[in-house]
Amino acid sequence: MSVALRCAGSRAAGLKSVARPTRPAGHTAPAFRAPVITSQPTARGLARHWCCHSSKPADTVYSGPVAPSPSRVTLRTLRRMHARGDPFTMVTAYDYPSAVHVELSGIEMLLVGDSAAMVVHGHDTTLPITLEEMLTHCRAVSRGARRPFIVADLPFGSFEEGPTAAVRAAVRMLKEGGADAVKIEGGAPARVETIRAVVGAGIAVIGHVGLTPQSVSLLGGFRPAGLHADDAARVVAEAKALEEAGCVMVVVECVPELVGAAITQQLSIPTIGIGAGVHTSGQVLVYHDLLGMMQHPHHAKVTPKFCKQYAAVGEVIQGALSAFQAEVSQRTFPGPRHSPYALGAGQEERLGQALRGAGLDAAAAAAEELIARQGLATAQNGA
């Protein structure tokens, strides 16, 4: 039966319709004609109808009551929290599993950061990651996190050419990546104009002042900002310029606590601190850093001083991997508990015969030997 006929049959059965078959001259088989709808469709009938036309499995389209989708965190949510003085949290995520963990934690904001270049791809800086790679990370994250407000970093090289390039990259992050906003580093005049253009395109932008990792070439390394009065004033002025350009928030990284407090007081929009003290509107940390994911010396070298490690997940992972390797080496895994599949009754003897009949004598001998050992073990256990 064709798909079309199956669908038609489902519709006819579920919509309480009356089919009026006719017998054309010269034919004995009834011809099926489109059903005439004589009553309102039932819920199950509609479900069957849509099952025929949906790309999703039937149990997804019609599976009874389901848990409601979590309420999305939006800019309005965050602005209300800011108005009440409630601090909010942001954590980076780069793939589906980490996004699910952030989703379940109740954290309000999720950053698909270009820090993926370092903690995921193993680079020494954030510079090498590309827009295409960031889009891949962003798509995976947006599939795993439905509730948090998702922010995506525009990577180095995707917006430096000017406003047109920046708008193009930002549009892709929202359309293809599923982000709610983009983050752009820097507060120099040219960068402010670029941000103004992106905001003018209808895209929410989060600014970033203080230590800007994408400027590592100019800075000569990852160095804190605002350690001197003049430089601190510059950072505050840049943050204010970003607010005036239309940024909805500003990340403040690696500055003295006093500078973080001054910026937060000066701006009417929220600030998100990372190594900027406790007085900012919210805090952000890198997923791998706060979980203690990485044990490799390379990662220890780039883990910032301001990061608090809330767990030692890397030690747990390392222990589990080492235990797996040891059990395989000792042939204790998989044991009976993790070898759940067996031939049906009477099939073991037939397997040996089938293998020998196909000329697979070595396989037959191995199977017969294992069957004999298993039978002996069962008898001994019974005794």
C-alpha positions, 0 to 999 in steps of 0.5 A: 500500500502506498504512503498516500493510501495509508494516510488517506486510510488514517484520515478516514478512520480518525475523522468520522467520515462517510466514504461513498464507494461507487462501482464504475461500469465494467469493474467489480472492485469498488473505487475509493472516492475522497471521504465526505466529512460529516462531523467534527474531527476527533483529537485522535483523528487529527493526530493520525492525520498529522502523523502522516504529514509530520517529519517527527516520530508518531510518539512525538506527534501524539504521545499524550501529556508532556512536561511543559517547556521551561520558561525562556530567559529573555532580555526582559527577564534579565532586566527585571532581575537587574532592576530588583538587584538580583545577581544572575549567572552565566557559564560557557558551554560549547556542545550539547552535553554541557548545554544540557547541564547548564539548562538543568542547573537553573543558570540564566545565561549561557555563553558560547565563548571563543574560549572554546579555542583553548579549552576544547580545541587546545590552542594557546589563545582564542584567536584561531577559532573560526566563525564556522567553528563557532556556528557548529558549537552554537548549534549544538548548544542551542539544541541542548539548552532551551531555557537560558539566554544564549550569547555567542562570541563573534570570533577574531577575524569575523568583524574587524573589517567593519560594520558590514562584516560584523552585521553579516556574522552576527546575523548568522549567529542568530539565524544559523546558530540559534543565539539570542545575542552576540558578544563583541570585544573592545571599546575603541571608537572603531569598535563602538561604531561596529557595535552601533551598526549591529544593534541597528540591524536589530541584534542584541549585543553584549560588550566586553571591556577590561582584558580583551583576549582577542587583543592578545597580540597587541597586549603581549599576553593575557594581562589584567586591565585598569591597574593604574588610575588612567587605565582604569578611567579608560576602561570605565569610559569604554564601558560607557561608550558601549552602553551609548552604542546600544549594548544591552550588557557589558562583560568586565574582565580582569580588573580590580574590584573597585573598577568593576564597582565603578563601571557597574555604578556608572552604567544603567545596563547590567555588567557581568564580571569575570575576575572583576569583583563581587559588585557587578550585576552578574558573574561568568566563568568557563565551564571547564575551569569551574568544574575542574575538568582538565588535568593536562599541564597545558590547561593548568597553564592557561587557567586564570587565577580568578577562577574558583574550582567548584568540583574536580570532575577531571579526576573522576573522569580520569579515574573512570577511564583508567578503571575501564582500561584496567578491566579490559586488560584483565578481561573482567569487562564485559562480564555476564551483566554487560553481555545481555544477549543470547541465542534462542532456545536450541539455537546454539547447536544449530549455530555450530552446524550452520558455521560448519556448513558454511565452511567456517570451521574455526568460528564453529570450534570457538562457539562450541568451546565457549558453549561447553565452558558456559555449560560447565560453569552453570553446572558447577554453580548449580552444584 
